[in-house]
Amino acid sequence: IGILIIGPRTFLEGAEELNARAKLRPLNKLRAAEVIAALLPLDHGIPIRQLRRPNEDGRDLAFALAFLRLQEWIDVSADGQRVWIFSDARQKLSR
């Protein structure tokens, strides 16, 4: 039975990803790049509030973090307070 649901499950996962990407359309790619630039030299997570610029609309940072997380470049702590870059992403960007 598990094999029979692989197709529908894969379809649903793909649909969920497309839905997530559609919600990220107002993404400011420059802001996402700035987040990566800030995290790249660090070997530990930092509080998300340290990434927020003065007078920044929190949605810009939230969209950037969501995009980077969807791309599996960063992760966010379970409590939503800290962010870090994945080792694989760090290696790819350091080449």
N, C-alpha and C positions, 0 to 999 in steps of 0.2 A: 504494500500500500504506500510505503514511503516513496517509492520510485514514481508512483502515479501522481503524486502531488508536487514533484520537483518542478514541472513546467509551470503550473499555476503559481507556485511560490516564487519562482524566478520572475515571472511576469509582474507579480505584485511588488516585489522588491524593486524592479525596474521602474514601475509606475510611481512608487514612493520616492525614488531618487529624482525622477523627472519633476514631480511635484515640489520637492525640496529645492531643486534648481530654479524652478519658476518663481518661487518665493524670494530668491536671492537676486532677482533682476536689478533692483536698485543698487546693487553692489558697487562700491567704489573700489576698483582694483588697485588703485594707488594706495588706498588705506590698507588693504590686505598686504600689499608689499611692505608697507611701513611696519606692520605688525611682525612680519617675518624678519625684517631687518632688526627689529628690537629684540626678538627672541633668539636669533641666530647665535650671537656671541655668548649666550648664557647656557650653563649646563644644569639649570634647575628652573622650576616654575616660578612665576611671579604673580602677584596679585593683579587681576584684570584692571583694577582702577589705575594702576601705574601706566597702562597703555592709553588711557583716555586723555585726550587733549583738553585744555581749558575751553569752555564754551562749546564743546563738541556735542552734537546730537548723538545720544547714545546708540541710536539705530545704526549709524555708520559703522561704529565699532562692532556692534552685535552682528550685523550682516557680514563684515569682514571675518569675524571669528567663526561664524556659522559656515561660511564658504570654505575657509581653511580647514575646518574640522571635517566637512563633507569630502574634501580632497585628501583627507587623512595626512595632513601636514602637522596639525596641532591637536592637542586634546585639552579638555577643560575638566577641572576637578568635579567630583560628584556634587559638591555644594555650590558650584558655579563661581567660585571666588578666585581660582588660580588657573593659569594657562601655561603651557610649555610646548616646545616643538618636539616632534618625534625624532628619534635618532636617525631613522632612515631618511627623513626629509633633510635633516642637517647634513648628512653625508652627501646626498644628491646636490644640495645647494653649495657645498664647500668644494666641489670639484673644479 
